[in-house]
Amino acid sequence: MSKQILVTGGTGYIGSHTVVELQNEGFDVVVVDDLSNSRIEVLDAIEKITGQRPKFEKFNLTDREKTNALFKKYPNIEAIIHFAAYKAVGESVEKPLEYYRNNLVSLMNLLENMKEHNVPNMVFSSSCTVYGQPDKLPVTEDTPRKPAESPYGNTKAISEDIMRDFSKATKGINCIALRYFNPIGAHPSALIGELPVGVPNNLVPFITQTAAGLRDELKIFGDDYDTPDGTAIRDYINVVDLAKAHVVAIDRLLNNKQKKSFEFFNVGTGEGYSVMQLVKTFIKVTGVNLKYSITGRRAGDIEKIWADTSYANNELGWKAEKSLEETLLSAWEWEKHVRNIK
Ligand code: WQD
C-alpha cells in the first residue's frame, strides 16, 4: 500500500512540482489548496505528467473545522508537506494581519491535527529570507537569523519557532524546514511552471513575460551594489531539484533518520549569480533579444546571498543538479507553452 502524503498548496508552483516527484516515487498524494494563487487545471497537468491525479480538497487551512474534517476523511496520512501560505513580500507589508493570520493559523491547525490524528511528520517550506543580509557568505544553517525585512519573512521565522517548540513538547512529532533560496524554472515537460497572478514580483517570470512580449522591458533594480557587475546576487535553484529535496526530507522522516525533532536545511545550489548574469545567460540560451534597463534599487532588497549547501549535501544526501542554462531554458519553454508561442 503506497504511503499517503498530504501536500498543502499542492497546485502552486513548488507544490505542483513536488506532487509530481512524490508520485514518481510511488507515494499516494492528497492535495489541499484554496486556489487563491493557483489554478485547478494544474491537476490536469500533473495527471498528464505522471498518469495519476492526486486527490484534491479545496479550502483554506485557517478553517479549523474543515482542517479537522480533512484528517478524519484521510486517516492514513503519514506526512505533510506544507507549502500553503501567502508569499508576496510587498503585499505582506501592506496587509500584515492577513499574512500573520493566514500563514500562522494554517500551520497551527495542521500541527494540532497531527497530534490529534497521529500524523508524525511535517516538511515545511521556509526561506533564506530568515537570514536577511548575512555578514558572511556562503550562508550556513548556524548563521543567526536576522529580523525579517517583511511580515512575509517574519511568518517563516515564527513558523520555524512554532515547529521547534511544538515538536519538542509533543512526543512523536518531527518537523524539517527547508530554507529555499530562489526557486526558478519549470518542469521539463513544460506542462507546469511558475504562473504569477498579475505583474510578477520575481525576476525570472518577469524576464520570461518580457521575452513573450507581455511586458515592455525588464527593469534591473540597481547596479550600484558591492558586486562584480553592480547588480544583486542570489542563489537560483531549479524547481525540480527543489522538489526532489522535499522527497528526500520525507524519506528522512518516514525512515526515522532525523537527529532532532526539528531540523532545518539550506536548499540552494551554493552558487551566486547576479541579475545581469541571469539576463545575459537567458539571452544566450534562448536567442531572445531581451529589452532591459537599469533603474534604482527596490526597497527591502538585500545585496547578495548564496547558500553553503554542505549540510544538506552530507546530512540529507541531496544536491542540486541542474545548470542555470538548463533552468532558464525550462522557464522559457514553459512561458511559450502558456502563451501558445511556437
Ligand atoms: C531577485 C533579484 C531583485 C525583479 C523573494 C523573496 C523570497 C522568495 C523569492 C518566496 C533581486 C531583482 C527582481 C525585477 C529585478 N519568495 N529583480 N527586477 O527578492 O531575492 O526573493 O522571492 O518564497 O523569500 O524574498 O527574489 O526574484 O524578487 O529578486 O532586478 O523585475 O532580482 O532586485 O536582486 P528575491 P526576486
Residues whose N, C-alpha, C, O or C-beta is under 5 A from the ligand:
A	BS01	WQD	K87 V89 S127 T129 F181 N201 N202 L203 V204 F206 K219 I220 F221 A232 R234 V275 R298 D301
